[in-house]
Amino acid sequence: MRMRYVIAVLILLSACSGKEQNDPDNPGLNVSLERVQSIYEDPDNENSFMSNIRFLDADEAGNVYMYSGQRNVIMKYLADGSFDRIIGGPGEGPGEYSDVTMMHVRGDSLYIFSRDTQRLLVYDLEGVSYNAIQAGSNLSYPVLQPTGYGYAGFHSNSWFTDEDHAIGHVYDHTLRSQHEDMLMISAFYPGMVEQTLNVLAGSGPLNVVMLDDYTALAAPIVYRGQIYELSYDTTSGQWVKSDSMRSFEAGKLYEEVPRSSKQNDMSFIGPGMEEPANYRYLSRSNRLFITDEEDIVNFTYRDEGDRRDFGVEVFDANYNYLGFDTLETDPLYGDDEFIYFDTPDAYKNGKFYRSSYDRDQGISFVEVLELSIE
């Protein structure tokens, strides 16, 4: 099969690199990247400055929206790369937000969750009009998908507790919880003890992509090589786990590392712990996407010894595994020559969008890459 996509990447300077050779265990899959466009901030317009980009998405026209955690503002760039406007602004008043923990575009609306005010703000794409919905329960890092019946939520509201965690939620249009007691985190991480479940819940337990209002695909963040189909049961009003697809059999999911280790992927402190524990994830699903051709693309990494391979898993629309290929390798993960592959944040109309940071020059720009999978 032959697929060609385009990746638009919001990064602060990044080299474009691709793999010339196939992975020996996947001789039929080859992935390469080619830069085709770069979009920079305007040095003469401080409203356009990109810094600490936490969330990034795009609309169907290719306009880019990003949330700067440092500036606490949402910026819009046009598809031609020019800065357009600030949407809303920091604060607690009408149309304002503070500590944004979710932002995405769906159709002709921009969805923002303001954690400090516990409000879901729904803007039009010009940022002119908006609707504010006050959350009915305390939400920290919600993953909310608008549906015909309200919102589907795939997140934990109760981590740092000595118990299992509900991660399948159904909210009505006023963001009041309807059901959240069937789909639990233990269903995706069987056999894990409570403290482990806390670690997994704190990492943001699932990458989810909606197929329609009643079907979703979910890849556990701490990845064991399995992606699940989720179905909304209209009789019970709850999400249930159904079919799955598998790429490989995982052994250990993670290991604890010393506090001083540079191999630390997550720090966690839970009930009764005086100091945080540090963990290295041995395999991780970074982002999950469905392309316009209905192929399932999972950006992931796999560790083998001290080596970390960043790459892409591909499945077809029938959940058949097509293979994995490496995009970037850190041969000695955790040493002073840190290598990291920035994962795309969004996909629209054949384009992926990602945010990244150039640690050497400290500048931000949007890089458009063509991703070819053969």
Secondary structure, 3 states (H helix, E strand, C coil): CCEEEEEEEEECCCCCCCCCCCCCCCCCCCEEEEEEEEEECCCCCHHHCCCCEEEEEECCCCCEEEEECCCCEEEEECCCCCEEEEECEECCCCCEECCEEEEEEECCEEEEEECCCCEEEEEECCCCCEEEEECCCCCCCCCEEEECCEEEECCCCCCCCCCCCECCEEECCCCCEEECCCCEHHHCCCCCCHHHHHHHHHCCCEEEEEEECCEEEEEECECCCEEEEEEEECCCCEEEEEEEEECCCCCCCEEEECCCCCCCCEEECCCCCCCCEEEEECEEEEEEEECCCCCEEEEEEEEECCEEEEEEEEECCCCCEEEEEEEEEECCCCCCCCCCCCCCCEEECCEEEEECCCCCCCCCEEEEEEEEEC
